[in-house]
């Protein structure tokens, strides 16, 4: 692992951290596209670049989710009983998501992620939110929903906030509590998802040196170290701009990123 590569990922982590803090979203939506572009620049094969980006993103989310969950727990906002039933399904779904992704070609996976990013851009741009019209399902239903969230999150390389929060809001859970539960659920999503990508990617041809399956250690180290620090800077900058302006700016950013996936096909 050369110093120049590690420095590059320290810089990428700083940028991802600022954007995540500025726009108030999990880093996965930012980290996955950035990693895919950086892996292409390094000459890593399309067959493994997208899988490597997702697995590495999930690994970085382990650390950011723990930090975020601790902050919410200290304020007493985490409903751990709700987290428990969702997490049971999330763990299974994340492992299944890693297995599903391992069966897909890199190009197919890139198209799926591009579509997801564009959908998120539309949702943010038009501020589309589900109306609170249902109550929370019983424990078995929560576990089933958790498995769906875990499966999708592992495929997209995200911590699940963009899926968990809308579901909880639809079930009439107050937003502050929904965000806190989502942050806590990011831990099992990231851990089980990262482990599944490491397992299913072990020994695959075309992976660069310093990889553990579909987890690229230089990127993991660099992004983790700086993203957690620079996310605070982004959060401070966010107070100087209006929430509506931030949401629209990020929607435009995501739309451009999503479209860029298709220009590489």
N, C-alpha and C positions, 0 to 999 in steps of 0.2 A: 504494500500500500504506500504510494508515494505521498510526500508532503503536499504537493500541488493538488492532488485529487482530494485529499482531506480538507484542505483550505477552501476548495471550490464548494464542497458540501457544507462547510461551516457558513459560507456566504449564502448558499441556497437556504439553509435553515434559518438564517437571520431574516431573509426576505419572506420566507413562508411564515415565520413567527410574526413579523410586522403585519402582513396581510391578514393573518388569522385574528390577531388582536384588533386590528383596525375594523374588520368587517364582522367580527363576532361569530365566526364559524369554526368548526373543527378543521384541523390542518389537512386532513385527507383530501378534501376537494382541491386543495392547492398543491400538496406534495406529490400526488400521483402524476398529474400532467407534467410537472416540472421534472420529476425523475425520469419519466418516459423520454422527454426531450434530451435530458442530459445523457441517458444511456445510449441514445442514437448518436449523440456527439462523440461518445467513447467508442463507437463502432460495435456495440453489443447487438447481437442478432435480434431481429423482430420476433423470432420464435420465443424468446425468453424475456425481452425487455419489459413488456407490459406486466407479465407475471412478477418479475423482479421488482418493479415499481410498486405494485400492490402489496406484496409481501413485506417490503421494506417500510412502506407507509404504515401498515398495521403494527409493525414492531415499534415505530416511533410513537404511535398513539398510546401504547402501553404506559409510557412515562407521562405524557401530557394528561391522560385520563386520570391517572392516580393523583396528580397534582390538582386537577380540577375537582375531582370527587372529594378530596380532603378539604378544599376551600368551601364547597357546598355543605359538607358534613359539619364543619365547624360552626356554620350558621343554623344548623338543625333543619335543613331543608330536604334531606334525603330520606325518602320512605323506603327503608331497607327491606321491609316485607314485600313491597311491590317489586323492588329490584331482584329479590330472591326468585320469585316466580318467573319473571322475565328472563333472568340469567340462565335458568335451567334450559329453556328453549334456545337462548342465544348461543350457548356453548355448542349444542348439537348443530344448530344452523350454521355457525361459523365454520365448523369442521366440514360440514357438507358443502358450504360455499367454496372452501379451498379445494375440495375434491372436484367440484363442478368446474372451477376455473382451470384446473389442471387438464381437463378434458378438452378445453377450447383452444383453438389456435390463437396466437398472439394478435393477429389482425382482427379476428372476430371479437376478442375481448376488448380491443381498442375501440371498435365500433360501439359496443355496448356501453362502455364508459363515456364515450363522446355523447351518445344520446342522453345518458343520465345527467351529465354536466349541463347540457343544453336545457333539459327539463328543469333542473334546479335554477338555471338562469331565468327562465320564464316565471317560475314560482316566486322567485325573489323580486324580479322586476315588476310584476303586477301585484305583489304582496298577497298571493293566493293562500288562504288559510282555511282549514276545515272548521265548520261551525260546531260548537260544542253541543251535541245532540244525543249522545249516548253516555251510559255509565260504564265503569270498568267491568270487563268480564270476570268470571270466577277464575280461580287459580289455573285450571287446565287450559282455559282460553288464553290466559296471559302467556302460558308456556308455548302455546302454538304460535301466537303472535310473535313472541320472542324468537322462535326458531326462524320465522320468515325474515325478521329484522336482521338476525345474525347471518343468515344465508346471503341476503342482498348486500349487507355491509362488507362481508368477506370478499365478495366478487368486485365491489367498487373500491375497496381499500379505504373505507371511511369508518369513523367511530360510531356511526349509527344515529347521531343527533338529528340529521335531516329526515330521518324516518321515525325515530322514537318520539320526538317532541310533537310532530303533527298527530300521531296516533293518540298520545296522552291528552292533547288538547281536544281532539275529537271526542274523547271519553270524559270531558268536563273536568280534567285535572287542571288546577291553577298553573299558570305559565311558569312561575318561579319554581314550583315543585316539579313540574315536568322537565325543566332544564336540569335540575339537580339529579333527578332519577336518570335522565339520559346520560349525564356525565358519569354516573356510577356504572351504568350499563356498558359504557365504553370500555371498561376494564376487561370484562370477560370476552367482549367482542374482539378486542385487540390481542389478548393473550392466546385465545383458542384459534383465532384466525391466523396469527403470525406463526404459531406452532404448526398449523396445518400446511401453510405455504412452505415452511422449512422442510416438513416431512415429504410432501408431494414433489418438492423441487430437488430433493437430495439426489445427487448423481446425474442430473439432467445435463445433457451436452450443451455447450455454448455459454455456460455461466462463467462470469469473470472470476479471477482470483479474489480471495477474501469474501466469498459468498458462503452462507449457510443455507443450502437449498435456495429458495427464492428470496432470501434476505441478504442484501448487500451491506456489509459491515461499515465500509467508509461512509456511505450515505447515512446509515443509522446513527453512527457516532456524531457525525458533523451536524446533522439536522436536529438531533435530540439536544445537543449541548447548547446550540444557539437559539433554536426556536422557542424554548421555554423562557429564555431571557428577553428576547426581542418582542415576544408577544405582549409584554408589559408596555413596551414603547408604543406598539400599535394601539393598545387600549387607551393610552394617554392621548394619542393623536385623535382617536375617535371622538373624544369629548369636544373637539374643536369644530367638528362637522355635524350637520344634521343627520338624524337617523335615516330619513328618506333619501337624502343625497348619497349616503353610504351604501344603502341597499341597492340603489339604482347603479351606482358606480361598480359595485361588485357583480351585479347582474350582467352588465356589459362585459366586464372582465371574463366572467364565466362563459358567456356566449361566444366570445372570441376564442377562448381556450377550447370549448367544445367543438367549434367549427374547425379548428386547426387539426383536430384528430383526423378529419376526413380528407384534409388536403395532403396528408402523408400516405394515403392508401395507394 
